[in-house]
Amino acid sequence: MMASPLISVLLILIVVGVILWLVNNFIPMASSIKTILNAVVVIVVILWLLEVFGIFTRFHR
């Protein structure tokens, strides 16, 4: 039985959030690098969500 697409998106968001939390808490790095990493991940996730919901289709040919 396949999970609904919305549940799949939620699970992916949870996994990405947990991985980002683990990186932020357990990998020592400078604060500025953490800020850049967090910003990049948030931007990528937002672009991915826009593409998943059909709002941003630039990457499809």
mmCIF file of the N, C-alpha and C atoms, coordinates in Angstrom:
data_MODEL
# 
_entry.id   MODEL 
# 
loop_
_atom_site.group_PDB 
_atom_site.id 
_atom_site.type_symbol 
_atom_site.label_atom_id 
_atom_site.label_alt_id 
_atom_site.label_comp_id 
_atom_site.label_asym_id 
_atom_site.label_entity_id 
_atom_site.label_seq_id 
_atom_site.pdbx_PDB_ins_code 
_atom_site.Cartn_x 
_atom_site.Cartn_y 
_atom_site.Cartn_z 
_atom_site.occupancy 
_atom_site.B_iso_or_equiv 
_atom_site.pdbx_formal_charge 
_atom_site.auth_seq_id 
_atom_site.auth_comp_id 
_atom_site.auth_asym_id 
_atom_site.auth_atom_id 
_atom_site.pdbx_PDB_model_num 
ATOM 1   N N  . MET A 1 1  ? 0.842  -1.186 0.000   1.00 0.00 ? 1  MET A N  1 
ATOM 2   C CA . MET A 1 1  ? 0.000  0.000  0.000   1.00 0.00 ? 1  MET A CA 1 
ATOM 3   C C  . MET A 1 1  ? 0.882  1.242  0.000   1.00 0.00 ? 1  MET A C  1 
ATOM 4   N N  . MET A 1 2  ? 0.690  2.115  -0.968  1.00 0.00 ? 2  MET A N  1 
ATOM 5   C CA . MET A 1 2  ? 1.494  3.329  -1.079  1.00 0.00 ? 2  MET A CA 1 
ATOM 6   C C  . MET A 1 2  ? 0.952  4.418  -0.170  1.00 0.00 ? 2  MET A C  1 
ATOM 7   N N  . ALA A 1 3  ? 1.882  5.153  0.423   1.00 0.00 ? 3  ALA A N  1 
ATOM 8   C CA . ALA A 1 3  ? 1.485  6.304  1.222   1.00 0.00 ? 3  ALA A CA 1 
ATOM 9   C C  . ALA A 1 3  ? 1.071  7.422  0.275   1.00 0.00 ? 3  ALA A C  1 
ATOM 10  N N  . SER A 1 4  ? 0.213  8.297  0.769   1.00 0.00 ? 4  SER A N  1 
ATOM 11  C CA . SER A 1 4  ? -0.217 9.402  -0.077  1.00 0.00 ? 4  SER A CA 1 
ATOM 12  C C  . SER A 1 4  ? 0.967  10.339 -0.314  1.00 0.00 ? 4  SER A C  1 
ATOM 13  N N  . PRO A 1 5  ? 0.929  11.085 -1.404  1.00 0.00 ? 5  PRO A N  1 
ATOM 14  C CA . PRO A 1 5  ? 2.045  12.000 -1.692  1.00 0.00 ? 5  PRO A CA 1 
ATOM 15  C C  . PRO A 1 5  ? 2.286  13.025 -0.580  1.00 0.00 ? 5  PRO A C  1 
ATOM 16  N N  . LEU A 1 6  ? 1.219  13.467 0.064   1.00 0.00 ? 6  LEU A N  1 
ATOM 17  C CA . LEU A 1 6  ? 1.376  14.439 1.145   1.00 0.00 ? 6  LEU A CA 1 
ATOM 18  C C  . LEU A 1 6  ? 2.132  13.835 2.322   1.00 0.00 ? 6  LEU A C  1 
ATOM 19  N N  . ILE A 1 7  ? 1.856  12.586 2.636   1.00 0.00 ? 7  ILE A N  1 
ATOM 20  C CA . ILE A 1 7  ? 2.559  11.912 3.724   1.00 0.00 ? 7  ILE A CA 1 
ATOM 21  C C  . ILE A 1 7  ? 4.029  11.712 3.337   1.00 0.00 ? 7  ILE A C  1 
ATOM 22  N N  . SER A 1 8  ? 4.283  11.393 2.089   1.00 0.00 ? 8  SER A N  1 
ATOM 23  C CA . SER A 1 8  ? 5.666  11.244 1.623   1.00 0.00 ? 8  SER A CA 1 
ATOM 24  C C  . SER A 1 8  ? 6.432  12.555 1.760   1.00 0.00 ? 8  SER A C  1 
ATOM 25  N N  . VAL A 1 9  ? 5.801  13.662 1.374   1.00 0.00 ? 9  VAL A N  1 
ATOM 26  C CA . VAL A 1 9  ? 6.438  14.969 1.502   1.00 0.00 ? 9  VAL A CA 1 
ATOM 27  C C  . VAL A 1 9  ? 6.715  15.274 2.972   1.00 0.00 ? 9  VAL A C  1 
ATOM 28  N N  . LEU A 1 10 ? 5.755  14.998 3.834   1.00 0.00 ? 10 LEU A N  1 
ATOM 29  C CA . LEU A 1 10 ? 5.948  15.225 5.270   1.00 0.00 ? 10 LEU A CA 1 
ATOM 30  C C  . LEU A 1 10 ? 7.096  14.392 5.825   1.00 0.00 ? 10 LEU A C  1 
ATOM 31  N N  . LEU A 1 11 ? 7.159  13.144 5.428   1.00 0.00 ? 11 LEU A N  1 
ATOM 32  C CA . LEU A 1 11 ? 8.244  12.291 5.905   1.00 0.00 ? 11 LEU A CA 1 
ATOM 33  C C  . LEU A 1 11 ? 9.608  12.794 5.435   1.00 0.00 ? 11 LEU A C  1 
ATOM 34  N N  . ILE A 1 12 ? 9.689  13.240 4.199   1.00 0.00 ? 12 ILE A N  1 
ATOM 35  C CA . ILE A 1 12 ? 10.949 13.775 3.683   1.00 0.00 ? 12 ILE A CA 1 
ATOM 36  C C  . ILE A 1 12 ? 11.338 15.042 4.443   1.00 0.00 ? 12 ILE A C  1 
ATOM 37  N N  . LEU A 1 13 ? 10.368 15.907 4.718   1.00 0.00 ? 13 LEU A N  1 
ATOM 38  C CA . LEU A 1 13 ? 10.652 17.119 5.481   1.00 0.00 ? 13 LEU A CA 1 
ATOM 39  C C  . LEU A 1 13 ? 11.139 16.789 6.887   1.00 0.00 ? 13 LEU A C  1 
ATOM 40  N N  . ILE A 1 14 ? 10.544 15.785 7.510   1.00 0.00 ? 14 ILE A N  1 
ATOM 41  C CA . ILE A 1 14 ? 10.968 15.373 8.850   1.00 0.00 ? 14 ILE A CA 1 
ATOM 42  C C  . ILE A 1 14 ? 12.390 14.828 8.813   1.00 0.00 ? 14 ILE A C  1 
ATOM 43  N N  . VAL A 1 15 ? 12.682 13.990 7.821   1.00 0.00 ? 15 VAL A N  1 
ATOM 44  C CA . VAL A 1 15 ? 14.030 13.414 7.712   1.00 0.00 ? 15 VAL A CA 1 
ATOM 45  C C  . VAL A 1 15 ? 15.068 14.516 7.478   1.00 0.00 ? 15 VAL A C  1 
ATOM 46  N N  . VAL A 1 16 ? 14.779 15.456 6.582   1.00 0.00 ? 16 VAL A N  1 
ATOM 47  C CA . VAL A 1 16 ? 15.709 16.557 6.320   1.00 0.00 ? 16 VAL A CA 1 
ATOM 48  C C  . VAL A 1 16 ? 15.900 17.403 7.576   1.00 0.00 ? 16 VAL A C  1 
ATOM 49  N N  . GLY A 1 17 ? 14.817 17.662 8.289   1.00 0.00 ? 17 GLY A N  1 
ATOM 50  C CA . GLY A 1 17 ? 14.911 18.436 9.523   1.00 0.00 ? 17 GLY A CA 1 
ATOM 51  C C  . GLY A 1 17 ? 15.746 17.745 10.581  1.00 0.00 ? 17 GLY A C  1 
ATOM 52  N N  . VAL A 1 18 ? 15.553 16.438 10.745  1.00 0.00 ? 18 VAL A N  1 
ATOM 53  C CA . VAL A 1 18 ? 16.332 15.688 11.736  1.00 0.00 ? 18 VAL A CA 1 
ATOM 54  C C  . VAL A 1 18 ? 17.808 15.663 11.347  1.00 0.00 ? 18 VAL A C  1 
ATOM 55  N N  . ILE A 1 19 ? 18.095 15.461 10.074  1.00 0.00 ? 19 ILE A N  1 
ATOM 56  C CA . ILE A 1 19 ? 19.498 15.452 9.625   1.00 0.00 ? 19 ILE A CA 1 
ATOM 57  C C  . ILE A 1 19 ? 20.136 16.823 9.860   1.00 0.00 ? 19 ILE A C  1 
ATOM 58  N N  . LEU A 1 20 ? 19.421 17.891 9.542   1.00 0.00 ? 20 LEU A N  1 
ATOM 59  C CA . LEU A 1 20 ? 19.956 19.230 9.764   1.00 0.00 ? 20 LEU A CA 1 
ATOM 60  C C  . LEU A 1 20 ? 20.169 19.486 11.256  1.00 0.00 ? 20 LEU A C  1 
ATOM 61  N N  . TRP A 1 21 ? 19.246 19.049 12.079  1.00 0.00 ? 21 TRP A N  1 
ATOM 62  C CA . TRP A 1 21 ? 19.391 19.198 13.531  1.00 0.00 ? 21 TRP A CA 1 
ATOM 63  C C  . TRP A 1 21 ? 20.617 18.437 14.036  1.00 0.00 ? 21 TRP A C  1 
ATOM 64  N N  . LEU A 1 22 ? 20.796 17.208 13.546  1.00 0.00 ? 22 LEU A N  1 
ATOM 65  C CA . LEU A 1 22 ? 21.954 16.420 13.955  1.00 0.00 ? 22 LEU A CA 1 
ATOM 66  C C  . LEU A 1 22 ? 23.259 17.103 13.545  1.00 0.00 ? 22 LEU A C  1 
ATOM 67  N N  . VAL A 1 23 ? 23.298 17.611 12.324  1.00 0.00 ? 23 VAL A N  1 
ATOM 68  C CA . VAL A 1 23 ? 24.502 18.303 11.852  1.00 0.00 ? 23 VAL A CA 1 
ATOM 69  C C  . VAL A 1 23 ? 24.768 19.540 12.706  1.00 0.00 ? 23 VAL A C  1 
ATOM 70  N N  . ASN A 1 24 ? 23.721 20.312 13.001  1.00 0.00 ? 24 ASN A N  1 
ATOM 71  C CA . ASN A 1 24 ? 23.891 21.529 13.785  1.00 0.00 ? 24 ASN A CA 1 
ATOM 72  C C  . ASN A 1 24 ? 24.345 21.248 15.212  1.00 0.00 ? 24 ASN A C  1 
ATOM 73  N N  . ASN A 1 25 ? 23.901 20.143 15.784  1.00 0.00 ? 25 ASN A N  1 
ATOM 74  C CA . ASN A 1 25 ? 24.201 19.869 17.184  1.00 0.00 ? 25 ASN A CA 1 
ATOM 75  C C  . ASN A 1 25 ? 25.438 19.016 17.413  1.00 0.00 ? 25 ASN A C  1 
ATOM 76  N N  . PHE A 1 26 ? 25.802 18.180 16.481  1.00 0.00 ? 26 PHE A N  1 
ATOM 77  C CA . PHE A 1 26 ? 26.860 17.210 16.748  1.00 0.00 ? 26 PHE A CA 1 
ATOM 78  C C  . PHE A 1 26 ? 28.099 17.343 15.879  1.00 0.00 ? 26 PHE A C  1 
ATOM 79  N N  . ILE A 1 27 ? 28.072 18.197 14.875  1.00 0.00 ? 27 ILE A N  1 
ATOM 80  C CA . ILE A 1 27 ? 29.267 18.414 14.056  1.00 0.00 ? 27 ILE A CA 1 
ATOM 81  C C  . ILE A 1 27 ? 29.778 19.816 14.359  1.00 0.00 ? 27 ILE A C  1 
ATOM 82  N N  . PRO A 1 28 ? 30.968 19.893 14.954  1.00 0.00 ? 28 PRO A N  1 
ATOM 83  C CA . PRO A 1 28 ? 31.487 21.218 15.296  1.00 0.00 ? 28 PRO A CA 1 
ATOM 84  C C  . PRO A 1 28 ? 31.913 21.991 14.042  1.00 0.00 ? 28 PRO A C  1 
ATOM 85  N N  . MET A 1 29 ? 31.397 23.199 13.929  1.00 0.00 ? 29 MET A N  1 
ATOM 86  C CA . MET A 1 29 ? 31.784 24.084 12.825  1.00 0.00 ? 29 MET A CA 1 
ATOM 87  C C  . MET A 1 29 ? 31.490 25.514 13.241  1.00 0.00 ? 29 MET A C  1 
ATOM 88  N N  . ALA A 1 30 ? 32.081 26.435 12.533  1.00 0.00 ? 30 ALA A N  1 
ATOM 89  C CA . ALA A 1 30 ? 31.899 27.850 12.846  1.00 0.00 ? 30 ALA A CA 1 
ATOM 90  C C  . ALA A 1 30 ? 30.434 28.255 12.682  1.00 0.00 ? 30 ALA A C  1 
ATOM 91  N N  . SER A 1 31 ? 30.034 29.233 13.465  1.00 0.00 ? 31 SER A N  1 
ATOM 92  C CA . SER A 1 31 ? 28.653 29.708 13.433  1.00 0.00 ? 31 SER A CA 1 
ATOM 93  C C  . SER A 1 31 ? 28.258 30.225 12.057  1.00 0.00 ? 31 SER A C  1 
ATOM 94  N N  . SER A 1 32 ? 29.174 30.899 11.381  1.00 0.00 ? 32 SER A N  1 
ATOM 95  C CA . SER A 1 32 ? 28.850 31.439 10.054  1.00 0.00 ? 32 SER A CA 1 
ATOM 96  C C  . SER A 1 32 ? 28.617 30.311 9.044   1.00 0.00 ? 32 SER A C  1 
ATOM 97  N N  . ILE A 1 33 ? 29.370 29.230 9.159   1.00 0.00 ? 33 ILE A N  1 
ATOM 98  C CA . ILE A 1 33 ? 29.176 28.095 8.255   1.00 0.00 ? 33 ILE A CA 1 
ATOM 99  C C  . ILE A 1 33 ? 27.838 27.424 8.533   1.00 0.00 ? 33 ILE A C  1 
ATOM 100 N N  . LYS A 1 34 ? 27.471 27.310 9.815   1.00 0.00 ? 34 LYS A N  1 
ATOM 101 C CA . LYS A 1 34 ? 26.155 26.744 10.156  1.00 0.00 ? 34 LYS A CA 1 
ATOM 102 C C  . LYS A 1 34 ? 25.035 27.589 9.573   1.00 0.00 ? 34 LYS A C  1 
ATOM 103 N N  . THR A 1 35 ? 25.187 28.903 9.662   1.00 0.00 ? 35 THR A N  1 
ATOM 104 C CA . THR A 1 35 ? 24.160 29.801 9.129   1.00 0.00 ? 35 THR A CA 1 
ATOM 105 C C  . THR A 1 35 ? 24.015 29.620 7.618   1.00 0.00 ? 35 THR A C  1 
ATOM 106 N N  . ILE A 1 36 ? 25.140 29.549 6.924   1.00 0.00 ? 36 ILE A N  1 
ATOM 107 C CA . ILE A 1 36 ? 25.101 29.349 5.471   1.00 0.00 ? 36 ILE A CA 1 
ATOM 108 C C  . ILE A 1 36 ? 24.494 28.004 5.132   1.00 0.00 ? 36 ILE A C  1 
ATOM 109 N N  . LEU A 1 37 ? 24.891 26.950 5.845   1.00 0.00 ? 37 LEU A N  1 
ATOM 110 C CA . LEU A 1 37 ? 24.345 25.612 5.616   1.00 0.00 ? 37 LEU A CA 1 
ATOM 111 C C  . LEU A 1 37 ? 22.835 25.588 5.823   1.00 0.00 ? 37 LEU A C  1 
ATOM 112 N N  . ASN A 1 38 ? 22.378 26.193 6.916   1.00 0.00 ? 38 ASN A N  1 
ATOM 113 C CA . ASN A 1 38 ? 20.941 26.234 7.193   1.00 0.00 ? 38 ASN A CA 1 
ATOM 114 C C  . ASN A 1 38 ? 20.193 26.991 6.100   1.00 0.00 ? 38 ASN A C  1 
ATOM 115 N N  . ALA A 1 39 ? 20.751 28.116 5.658   1.00 0.00 ? 39 ALA A N  1 
ATOM 116 C CA . ALA A 1 39 ? 20.098 28.901 4.607   1.00 0.00 ? 39 ALA A CA 1 
ATOM 117 C C  . ALA A 1 39 ? 20.016 28.115 3.302   1.00 0.00 ? 39 ALA A C  1 
ATOM 118 N N  . VAL A 1 40 ? 21.095 27.435 2.940   1.00 0.00 ? 40 VAL A N  1 
ATOM 119 C CA . VAL A 1 40 ? 21.101 26.643 1.707   1.00 0.00 ? 40 VAL A CA 1 
ATOM 120 C C  . VAL A 1 40 ? 20.072 25.523 1.781   1.00 0.00 ? 40 VAL A C  1 
ATOM 121 N N  . VAL A 1 41 ? 20.020 24.831 2.908   1.00 0.00 ? 41 VAL A N  1 
ATOM 122 C CA . VAL A 1 41 ? 19.052 23.734 3.054   1.00 0.00 ? 41 VAL A CA 1 
ATOM 123 C C  . VAL A 1 41 ? 17.627 24.262 2.988   1.00 0.00 ? 41 VAL A C  1 
ATOM 124 N N  . VAL A 1 42 ? 17.353 25.373 3.646   1.00 0.00 ? 42 VAL A N  1 
ATOM 125 C CA . VAL A 1 42 ? 15.999 25.944 3.617   1.00 0.00 ? 42 VAL A CA 1 
ATOM 126 C C  . VAL A 1 42 ? 15.625 26.357 2.194   1.00 0.00 ? 42 VAL A C  1 
ATOM 127 N N  . ILE A 1 43 ? 16.529 26.995 1.476   1.00 0.00 ? 43 ILE A N  1 
ATOM 128 C CA . ILE A 1 43 ? 16.242 27.421 0.101   1.00 0.00 ? 43 ILE A CA 1 
ATOM 129 C C  . ILE A 1 43 ? 15.995 26.217 -0.800  1.00 0.00 ? 43 ILE A C  1 
ATOM 130 N N  . VAL A 1 44 ? 16.820 25.187 -0.677  1.00 0.00 ? 44 VAL A N  1 
ATOM 131 C CA . VAL A 1 44 ? 16.647 23.982 -1.493  1.00 0.00 ? 44 VAL A CA 1 
ATOM 132 C C  . VAL A 1 44 ? 15.313 23.307 -1.181  1.00 0.00 ? 44 VAL A C  1 
ATOM 133 N N  . VAL A 1 45 ? 14.968 23.226 0.099   1.00 0.00 ? 45 VAL A N  1 
ATOM 134 C CA . VAL A 1 45 ? 13.695 22.587 0.486   1.00 0.00 ? 45 VAL A CA 1 
ATOM 135 C C  . VAL A 1 45 ? 12.513 23.399 -0.036  1.00 0.00 ? 45 VAL A C  1 
ATOM 136 N N  . ILE A 1 46 ? 12.592 24.725 0.055   1.00 0.00 ? 46 ILE A N  1 
ATOM 137 C CA . ILE A 1 46 ? 11.497 25.557 -0.460  1.00 0.00 ? 46 ILE A CA 1 
ATOM 138 C C  . ILE A 1 46 ? 11.348 25.384 -1.967  1.00 0.00 ? 46 ILE A C  1 
ATOM 139 N N  . LEU A 1 47 ? 12.465 25.398 -2.702  1.00 0.00 ? 47 LEU A N  1 
ATOM 140 C CA . LEU A 1 47 ? 12.385 25.190 -4.155  1.00 0.00 ? 47 LEU A CA 1 
ATOM 141 C C  . LEU A 1 47 ? 11.824 23.810 -4.483  1.00 0.00 ? 47 LEU A C  1 
ATOM 142 N N  . TRP A 1 48 ? 12.240 22.793 -3.720  1.00 0.00 ? 48 TRP A N  1 
ATOM 143 C CA . TRP A 1 48 ? 11.728 21.444 -3.941  1.00 0.00 ? 48 TRP A CA 1 
ATOM 144 C C  . TRP A 1 48 ? 10.227 21.386 -3.679  1.00 0.00 ? 48 TRP A C  1 
ATOM 145 N N  . LEU A 1 49 ? 9.772  22.011 -2.587  1.00 0.00 ? 49 LEU A N  1 
ATOM 146 C CA . LEU A 1 49 ? 8.337  22.021 -2.286  1.00 0.00 ? 49 LEU A CA 1 
ATOM 147 C C  . LEU A 1 49 ? 7.542  22.742 -3.378  1.00 0.00 ? 49 LEU A C  1 
ATOM 148 N N  . LEU A 1 50 ? 8.066  23.867 -3.856  1.00 0.00 ? 50 LEU A N  1 
ATOM 149 C CA . LEU A 1 50 ? 7.381  24.579 -4.935  1.00 0.00 ? 50 LEU A CA 1 
ATOM 150 C C  . LEU A 1 50 ? 7.287  23.720 -6.188  1.00 0.00 ? 50 LEU A C  1 
ATOM 151 N N  . GLU A 1 51 ? 8.341  22.955 -6.452  1.00 0.00 ? 51 GLU A N  1 
ATOM 152 C CA . GLU A 1 51 ? 8.322  22.073 -7.620  1.00 0.00 ? 51 GLU A CA 1 
ATOM 153 C C  . GLU A 1 51 ? 7.356  20.902 -7.407  1.00 0.00 ? 51 GLU A C  1 
ATOM 154 N N  . VAL A 1 52 ? 7.339  20.345 -6.197  1.00 0.00 ? 52 VAL A N  1 
ATOM 155 C CA . VAL A 1 52 ? 6.446  19.218 -5.904  1.00 0.00 ? 52 VAL A CA 1 
ATOM 156 C C  . VAL A 1 52 ? 4.992  19.635 -6.083  1.00 0.00 ? 52 VAL A C  1 
ATOM 157 N N  . PHE A 1 53 ? 4.640  20.843 -5.646  1.00 0.00 ? 53 PHE A N  1 
ATOM 158 C CA . PHE A 1 53 ? 3.259  21.297 -5.732  1.00 0.00 ? 53 PHE A CA 1 
ATOM 159 C C  . PHE A 1 53 ? 2.940  21.982 -7.055  1.00 0.00 ? 53 PHE A C  1 
ATOM 160 N N  . GLY A 1 54 ? 3.894  21.976 -7.993  1.00 0.00 ? 54 GLY A N  1 
ATOM 161 C CA . GLY A 1 54 ? 3.622  22.466 -9.336  1.00 0.00 ? 54 GLY A CA 1 
ATOM 162 C C  . GLY A 1 54 ? 3.662  23.969 -9.496  1.00 0.00 ? 54 GLY A C  1 
ATOM 163 N N  . ILE A 1 55 ? 4.174  24.682 -8.514  1.00 0.00 ? 55 ILE A N  1 
ATOM 164 C CA . ILE A 1 55 ? 4.232  26.140 -8.605  1.00 0.00 ? 55 ILE A CA 1 
ATOM 165 C C  . ILE A 1 55 ? 5.484  26.574 -9.356  1.00 0.00 ? 55 ILE A C  1 
ATOM 166 N N  . PHE A 1 56 ? 6.560  25.839 -9.144  1.00 0.00 ? 56 PHE A N  1 
ATOM 167 C CA . PHE A 1 56 ? 7.850  26.163 -9.767  1.00 0.00 ? 56 PHE A CA 1 
ATOM 168 C C  . PHE A 1 56 ? 8.266  24.983 -10.600 1.00 0.00 ? 56 PHE A C  1 
ATOM 169 N N  . THR A 1 57 ? 8.205  25.137 -11.923 1.00 0.00 ? 57 THR A N  1 
ATOM 170 C CA . THR A 1 57 ? 8.507  24.008 -12.810 1.00 0.00 ? 57 THR A CA 1 
ATOM 171 C C  . THR A 1 57 ? 9.688  24.295 -13.707 1.00 0.00 ? 57 THR A C  1 
ATOM 172 N N  . ARG A 1 58 ? 10.606 25.097 -13.281 1.00 0.00 ? 58 ARG A N  1 
ATOM 173 C CA . ARG A 1 58 ? 11.742 25.482 -14.120 1.00 0.00 ? 58 ARG A CA 1 
ATOM 174 C C  . ARG A 1 58 ? 12.648 24.301 -14.451 1.00 0.00 ? 58 ARG A C  1 
ATOM 175 N N  . PHE A 1 59 ? 12.792 23.342 -13.530 1.00 0.00 ? 59 PHE A N  1 
ATOM 176 C CA . PHE A 1 59 ? 13.726 22.248 -13.741 1.00 0.00 ? 59 PHE A CA 1 
ATOM 177 C C  . PHE A 1 59 ? 13.172 21.163 -14.647 1.00 0.00 ? 59 PHE A C  1 
ATOM 178 N N  . HIS A 1 60 ? 11.894 21.199 -14.965 1.00 0.00 ? 60 HIS A N  1 
ATOM 179 C CA . HIS A 1 60 ? 11.313 20.199 -15.855 1.00 0.00 ? 60 HIS A CA 1 
ATOM 180 C C  . HIS A 1 60 ? 11.461 20.655 -17.293 1.00 0.00 ? 60 HIS A C  1 
ATOM 181 N N  . ARG A 1 61 ? 11.848 19.710 -18.139 1.00 0.00 ? 61 ARG A N  1 
ATOM 182 C CA . ARG A 1 61 ? 11.992 20.053 -19.563 1.00 0.00 ? 61 ARG A CA 1 
ATOM 183 C C  . ARG A 1 61 ? 10.973 19.350 -20.373 1.00 0.00 ? 61 ARG A C  1 
# 
